[in-house]
Amino acid sequence: MQVIGNGVDIVDNLRIKKAIVNNSFIQKIYSNLEIKYSKKIKNKANFFAKRFAAKEAFVKALGTGFRDGIKFKDITIKNNDFGKPEVKLSNNIKLKIKKKFNLKKFNIFLSLSDEKKYSIAFVIIEKK
């Protein structure tokens, strides 16, 4: 296995808490699945902050940032049945990764953490 990219991002939870008051921010940044799941979460600021950080960390690992047609909503952060966070990508981004790195298959590893003031995400993209 070969690491083809890694990225990290840290977010001030208060910044996201202020931003999510605006519904258009939520609609622009988060997928329908993330928005739906957020309704079950008590601490929405930290929930959305971790996902924001994960999306930023992912595009850093990819080495592109948010350009060339990559949008926040192309990346969904969800938890598996055991609570482990996972990155779900649109077909558009999957194709970009395969083309950019000349890959057929890849893995994405994601770690999230938060405290009162900050949320952090770390992403590794690995060639299978």
C-alpha positions in Angstrom: 0.0 0.0 0.0 1.2 3.5 -0.8 0.1 6.8 0.7 -0.7 9.3 -2.1 -1.8 12.1 0.1 -2.5 13.3 3.7 -4.2 16.4 5.0 -5.2 17.9 8.3 -7.5 20.8 9.3 -8.5 22.5 12.5 -11.7 24.6 12.9 -12.8 27.0 15.6 -16.1 25.6 16.8 -17.5 29.1 17.6 -16.9 30.1 13.9 -19.1 27.2 12.7 -21.7 27.8 15.5 -22.1 31.4 14.1 -22.2 30.2 10.5 -24.8 27.5 10.9 -27.3 30.0 12.1 -27.5 30.9 8.3 -29.3 28.0 6.6 -27.8 28.9 3.2 -24.3 28.1 4.7 -25.6 24.7 5.8 -27.1 24.0 2.4 -23.9 25.1 0.5 -21.5 23.1 2.6 -23.2 19.9 3.9 -24.8 17.0 2.0 -28.5 16.1 2.6 -27.3 13.0 4.5 -25.2 15.1 6.9 -28.1 17.6 7.4 -30.6 14.8 8.1 -28.3 13.1 10.6 -27.5 16.5 12.3 -31.2 16.6 13.5 -30.4 13.8 15.9 -27.3 15.5 17.4 -27.4 17.8 20.4 -24.1 19.7 19.9 -24.7 20.8 16.3 -21.7 23.2 16.2 -19.2 20.5 16.9 -21.0 18.1 14.6 -20.8 20.5 11.7 -17.3 21.7 12.6 -15.8 18.2 12.5 -17.4 17.6 9.1 -16.1 21.0 7.8 -12.6 20.1 9.0 -12.8 16.7 7.4 -13.8 18.1 4.0 -10.9 20.6 4.2 -8.5 17.9 5.3 -9.6 15.7 2.4 -9.0 18.3 -0.3 -5.6 19.0 1.2 -4.8 15.3 1.0 -6.0 15.3 -2.6 -3.7 18.3 -3.2 -6.3 20.3 -5.1 -8.3 22.4 -2.6 -11.8 23.3 -3.7 -11.3 24.0 -7.4 -11.6 22.2 -10.7 -15.3 21.5 -10.0 -14.8 20.1 -6.5 -17.5 21.3 -4.1 -18.1 20.8 -0.4 -21.2 18.8 -1.1 -19.3 16.3 -3.2 -17.8 15.0 0.1 -20.1 13.5 2.8 -18.8 12.5 6.2 -20.8 9.7 7.8 -20.4 7.2 10.6 -20.4 3.5 10.0 -22.5 1.2 12.2 -19.7 1.2 14.8 -19.5 5.0 14.9 -16.3 5.3 12.9 -16.2 8.3 10.6 -15.9 7.7 6.9 -15.6 9.7 3.7 -18.2 9.2 1.0 -17.4 10.8 -2.3 -19.4 11.8 -5.3 -18.6 10.0 -8.6 -17.1 13.2 -9.9 -14.4 13.2 -7.2 -13.8 9.5 -7.5 -13.0 9.9 -11.2 -10.7 12.9 -10.5 -8.7 10.8 -8.0 -8.4 7.9 -10.3 -7.3 10.1 -13.2 -4.9 12.4 -11.2 -3.1 9.5 -9.5 -3.7 6.9 -12.3 -5.4 4.5 -9.8 -8.1 1.9 -10.1 -8.7 1.6 -6.3 -7.9 3.6 -3.2 -8.7 3.8 0.5 -9.5 6.9 2.5 -8.7 7.0 6.3 -10.3 9.7 8.4 -9.9 10.6 12.1 -12.0 13.3 13.8 -11.7 14.8 17.2 -13.2 17.8 19.0 -12.9 19.8 22.3 -14.9 22.7 23.5 -13.2 25.2 21.3 -11.8 23.3 18.3 -12.5 20.4 16.0 -9.8 18.6 14.0 -9.7 16.1 11.1 -6.9 14.1 9.6 -7.2 12.3 6.3 -4.9 9.8 4.5 -5.5 8.7 0.9 -3.9 5.3 0.1 -3.4 3.4 -3.1 -4.8 -0.1 -2.8 
